[in-house]
Amino acid sequence: MIERRVRFTETADAHVQREHAWWRENRDYPDVFPAEMALGVQLLAVLPGTGSKYTQGGIPGLRRLYLPKIGCHLYYTFDDHYVIVRALWGSRRERGPFSR
């Protein structure tokens, strides 16, 4: 089994920082957010095909992984060496991060 390196785009990093700040200010269990993110990143590193295909984004090979405890999707692409996280987006929104 290949373990890929997981990298975040600048956009995805900004999404994570924003959501984490919101979570710390508005939830009773602030440790849930970093724990759920860590589990999601580890899963993507070892099983990147586990997420579902997301064809509405206009990016070839785009997939998303649902993180149920924080109610968000990680949007990403991958190859043999890297997983590139492109966005973290709340699942309750009526559109994805790449919609216009």
C-alpha positions as semicolon CSV with decimal commas, in nm:
position;residue;x (nm);y (nm);z (nm)
1;M;0,000;0,000;0,000
2;I;0,132;0,343;-0,099
3;E;0,096;0,626;0,150
4;R;0,070;0,954;-0,036
5;R;0,171;1,294;0,091
6;V;-0,129;1,520;0,149
7;R;-0,094;1,884;0,055
8;F;-0,342;2,170;0,078
9;T;-0,381;2,447;-0,177
10;E;-0,376;2,801;-0,047
11;T;-0,752;2,816;-0,097
12;A;-0,810;2,493;0,095
13;D;-0,582;2,609;0,375
14;A;-0,785;2,932;0,406
15;H;-1,107;2,726;0,418
16;V;-0,966;2,508;0,696
17;Q;-0,851;2,808;0,899
18;R;-1,191;2,979;0,862
19;E;-1,390;2,667;0,956
20;H;-1,160;2,586;1,248
21;A;-1,194;2,940;1,387
22;W;-1,572;2,919;1,355
23;W;-1,573;2,579;1,525
24;R;-1,364;2,704;1,820
25;E;-1,600;3,000;1,873
26;N;-1,934;2,824;1,824
27;R;-1,907;2,463;1,939
28;D;-1,883;2,308;2,285
29;Y;-1,621;2,054;2,176
30;P;-1,345;2,244;1,994
31;D;-1,117;1,938;1,973
32;V;-1,360;1,761;1,738
33;F;-1,258;1,971;1,437
34;P;-0,882;1,900;1,440
35;A;-0,942;1,533;1,526
36;E;-1,187;1,485;1,237
37;M;-0,954;1,667;0,997
38;A;-0,660;1,451;1,104
39;L;-0,862;1,133;1,046
40;G;-0,975;1,256;0,705
41;V;-0,622;1,346;0,598
42;Q;-0,488;1,009;0,714
43;L;-0,763;0,827;0,524
44;L;-0,684;1,022;0,207
45;A;-0,313;0,944;0,245
46;V;-0,371;0,568;0,244
47;L;-0,702;0,529;0,055
48;P;-0,758;0,833;-0,168
49;G;-1,007;0,647;-0,387
50;T;-1,245;0,620;-0,093
51;G;-1,407;0,957;-0,162
52;S;-1,685;0,992;-0,416
53;K;-1,635;1,143;-0,761
54;Y;-1,746;1,504;-0,792
55;T;-1,801;1,594;-1,156
56;Q;-1,967;1,933;-1,101
57;G;-1,636;2,099;-1,012
58;G;-1,490;2,109;-1,361
59;I;-1,160;1,968;-1,235
60;P;-1,059;1,630;-1,383
61;G;-1,043;1,360;-1,117
62;L;-1,201;1,574;-0,845
63;R;-1,338;1,375;-0,552
64;R;-1,483;1,457;-0,214
65;L;-1,471;1,292;0,126
66;Y;-1,745;1,360;0,381
67;L;-1,635;1,435;0,737
68;P;-1,956;1,367;0,933
69;K;-1,858;1,504;1,274
70;I;-1,788;1,850;1,132
71;G;-2,040;1,837;0,846
72;C;-1,791;1,924;0,571
73;H;-1,647;1,771;0,256
74;L;-1,278;1,766;0,164
75;Y;-1,249;1,819;-0,213
76;Y;-0,930;1,673;-0,359
77;T;-0,743;1,515;-0,646
78;F;-0,465;1,258;-0,628
79;D;-0,195;1,078;-0,822
80;D;0,058;0,809;-0,731
81;H;0,251;1,037;-0,495
82;Y;0,027;1,317;-0,370
83;V;-0,322;1,404;-0,258
84;I;-0,400;1,769;-0,322
85;V;-0,681;1,903;-0,103
86;R;-0,845;2,181;-0,300
87;A;-1,128;2,287;-0,068
88;L;-1,307;2,225;0,259
89;W;-1,675;2,305;0,216
90;G;-1,976;2,276;0,442
91;S;-2,215;2,002;0,332
92;R;-2,524;2,212;0,415
93;R;-2,448;2,467;0,144
94;E;-2,661;2,438;-0,166
95;R;-2,362;2,436;-0,400
96;G;-2,006;2,311;-0,406
97;P;-1,697;2,530;-0,379
98;F;-1,632;2,526;-0,753
99;S;-1,984;2,624;-0,864
100;R;-2,049;2,967;-1,008
